């Protein structure tokens, strides 16, 4: 019967294990760094109230062992309702953001989020890359 011997395979296994551990540590930091850049980009150029701009936040890192992500959107409620329609409840900032992004039949769209995502793409990647390099030494 044939024989199969390996030399150095343990070193490769150890290297992969170290890289996996570094990745588990680095990815949440990378997501937060990218989110910070994107939040700043979305707030720039908005002609909205400070309450709306300050409501744009990232969620905590979500996901499971194979997938991690953050969501960035306007969170919370404004201190006013839609008085024109007799609604006294507080309007969600996400609703205000949706209307700004996509418009209505009487208001043109002002796609702040789409434009910011496109403009900030390189800065987000750079922020994430710098975290990766500092965490993994690559």
Secondary structure, 3 states (H helix, E strand, C coil): CCCCCCCCHHHHHHHHHHHHHHHHHHHHHHHHHHHHHHHHHHHCCCCCCHHHHHHEEECCCEECCCCEECCEEECCECCCCCHHHCCCCCCEHHHHHHHHHHCCCCCCCCCHHHHHHHHHHHHHHHHHHHHHHHHHCC
